[in-house]
């Protein structure tokens, strides 16, 4: 059971970044290949630009999910940092619930756009254009998951702060 927990923790903390980093390396490789073929061989590929663009869209939504997980998204927190711990945790719990609602809208509208884009196919590779919109759904689902986990952790920390009980030894409350 412990091994499964370690694997889940590893995937939770580093899975999205590993996938996004791999996509970034592929994007760089495809861009260099395109430049080499265009200028050195005078024979450019049509598919490299389209695959790189698709991977960039996926990378963007995965990075947004990772930022949500780490709570490192853009925020103006000059006032929040001056609040007492109880109010700070309450505010961050509410903010994470709002972020989860944005993820719900992203998934909901993303599914609609994916369904509309299904019949259209890309010009060079022939795959469905829905693959360009599917990252919104996947990223939205990850944003929902990560923000709900963060909200739960802040609510637990708030509960401990209000009852003046220390969190458990394995508690990851922030």
C-alpha positions as CSV (number, residue, x, y, z in Angstrom):
1,X,0.0,0.0,0.0
2,X,2.9,2.4,0.8
3,X,4.4,1.8,-2.6
4,X,1.1,2.8,-4.3
5,X,0.9,5.9,-2.1
6,X,4.5,6.9,-3.1
7,X,3.7,6.4,-6.8
8,X,0.5,8.5,-6.4
9,X,2.5,11.2,-4.6
10,X,5.2,11.2,-7.2
11,X,2.6,11.5,-10.0
12,X,0.7,14.2,-8.1
13,X,3.8,16.3,-7.5
14,X,5.8,15.8,-10.7
15,X,3.6,14.1,-13.3
16,X,2.3,17.2,-15.0
17,X,5.7,19.0,-15.1
18,X,7.3,15.9,-16.5
19,X,4.7,15.6,-19.2
20,X,4.9,19.4,-20.0
21,X,8.7,19.3,-20.0
22,X,8.7,16.4,-22.4
23,X,6.4,18.3,-24.7
24,X,8.7,21.4,-24.5
25,X,11.6,19.3,-25.6
26,X,9.6,17.8,-28.5
27,X,8.5,21.4,-29.5
28,X,12.2,22.5,-29.5
29,X,13.3,19.5,-31.5
30,X,10.5,20.0,-34.1
31,X,11.4,23.7,-34.4
32,X,15.1,22.9,-35.0
33,X,14.1,20.2,-37.5
34,X,11.9,22.6,-39.3
35,X,14.6,25.3,-39.5
36,X,17.2,22.7,-40.6
37,X,15.0,21.3,-43.3
38,X,13.9,24.7,-44.6
39,X,17.3,26.4,-44.7
40,X,19.8,23.5,-45.1
41,X,17.9,21.1,-47.3
42,X,15.5,23.7,-48.9
43,X,12.7,21.2,-48.2
44,X,10.4,22.3,-45.3
45,X,8.0,19.9,-43.6
46,X,4.4,20.8,-43.3
47,X,3.6,18.7,-40.3
48,X,6.3,19.9,-37.8
49,X,4.7,23.3,-37.3
50,X,1.2,21.8,-36.7
51,X,2.5,19.3,-34.2
52,X,4.5,21.9,-32.4
53,X,1.4,24.2,-32.2
54,X,-0.7,21.3,-30.8
55,X,1.9,20.5,-28.2
56,X,2.2,24.1,-27.2
57,X,-1.6,24.3,-26.5
58,X,-1.3,21.1,-24.4
59,X,1.7,22.5,-22.6
60,X,-0.1,25.7,-21.8
61,X,-3.0,24.0,-20.1
62,X,-0.8,21.6,-18.2
63,X,1.3,24.4,-16.9
64,X,-1.9,26.3,-15.8
65,X,-2.9,23.1,-13.9
66,X,0.6,22.9,-12.3
67,X,0.4,26.5,-11.2
68,X,-3.0,25.8,-9.7
69,X,-1.6,22.8,-7.8
70,X,1.3,24.9,-6.4
71,X,-0.9,27.9,-5.8
72,X,1.7,29.9,-7.8
73,X,-0.8,31.5,-10.2
74,X,-1.0,35.2,-10.6
75,X,-2.3,36.8,-7.4
76,X,-2.1,40.2,-5.7
77,X,-1.7,39.0,-2.1
78,X,-0.3,42.1,-0.3
79,X,-3.4,42.3,1.9
80,X,-3.8,38.5,2.4
81,X,-0.2,38.2,3.7
82,X,-1.1,40.7,6.5
83,X,-4.2,38.8,7.7
84,X,-4.1,36.4,10.7
85,X,-3.8,32.7,9.9
86,X,-7.4,31.9,10.3
87,X,-8.6,34.6,7.8
88,X,-5.7,33.7,5.5
89,X,-6.8,30.1,5.3
90,X,-10.5,31.1,4.9
91,X,-9.7,33.4,2.1
92,X,-7.5,30.9,0.3
93,X,-10.2,28.2,0.7
94,X,-12.7,30.5,-1.0
95,X,-10.2,31.5,-3.7
96,X,-9.5,27.9,-4.5
97,X,-13.2,27.1,-4.7
98,X,-13.6,30.0,-7.2
99,X,-10.7,28.6,-9.2
100,X,-12.4,25.3,-9.2
101,X,-15.5,26.9,-10.6
102,X,-13.4,28.4,-13.4
103,X,-12.2,24.9,-14.1
104,X,-15.8,23.7,-14.3
105,X,-16.6,26.4,-16.9
106,X,-13.4,25.5,-18.8
107,X,-14.4,21.8,-18.9
108,X,-18.0,22.5,-19.8
109,X,-17.4,25.0,-22.6
110,X,-14.4,23.0,-23.7
111,X,-16.5,19.9,-24.2
112,X,-18.9,21.9,-26.4
113,X,-16.1,23.2,-28.5
114,X,-14.5,19.8,-28.8
115,X,-17.8,18.4,-30.1
116,X,-18.1,21.2,-32.6
117,X,-14.5,20.7,-33.9
118,X,-14.8,16.9,-34.3
119,X,-15.8,16.9,-38.0
120,X,-13.0,19.3,-39.0
121,X,-9.6,17.8,-39.7
122,X,-6.1,19.3,-39.8
123,X,-4.6,20.1,-43.2
124,X,-1.2,18.4,-42.9
125,X,-1.8,15.4,-40.6
126,X,-5.5,14.7,-41.1
127,X,-6.3,14.3,-37.4
128,X,-9.4,15.9,-35.8
129,X,-9.1,19.6,-34.9
130,X,-10.8,18.6,-31.6
131,X,-7.3,17.7,-30.4
132,X,-6.5,21.4,-30.3
133,X,-9.4,22.0,-27.9
134,X,-9.2,18.9,-25.8
135,X,-6.4,20.4,-23.7
136,X,-9.0,22.9,-22.3
137,X,-11.1,20.0,-21.0
138,X,-8.1,18.1,-19.6
139,X,-6.5,21.2,-18.1
140,X,-9.9,22.3,-16.6
141,X,-10.3,18.9,-15.0
142,X,-6.8,19.1,-13.5
143,X,-7.5,22.6,-12.3
144,X,-10.7,21.4,-10.6
145,X,-8.9,18.5,-9.0
146,X,-5.9,20.6,-7.7
147,X,-7.9,23.5,-6.5
148,X,-10.3,21.3,-4.6
149,X,-7.4,19.5,-2.9
150,X,-5.9,22.9,-2.0
151,X,-9.3,24.2,-0.7
152,X,-9.6,21.0,1.4
153,X,-6.1,21.5,2.8
154,X,-6.9,25.2,3.7
155,X,-10.2,24.3,5.3
156,X,-8.5,21.7,7.4
157,X,-5.8,24.2,8.4
158,X,-8.6,26.7,9.2
159,X,-10.4,24.1,11.4
160,X,-7.1,23.4,13.2
161,X,-6.5,27.1,13.7
162,X,-10.0,27.7,15.0
163,X,-9.9,24.8,17.5
164,X,-6.3,25.4,18.5
165,X,-5.4,21.8,17.8
166,X,-2.2,21.0,16.0
167,X,-2.5,19.2,12.6
168,X,-1.7,15.5,12.5
169,X,1.9,14.5,11.8
170,X,1.0,13.4,8.2
171,X,-1.2,16.5,7.6
172,X,-0.1,18.5,4.6
173,X,-2.0,21.7,5.5
174,X,-0.3,24.8,4.4
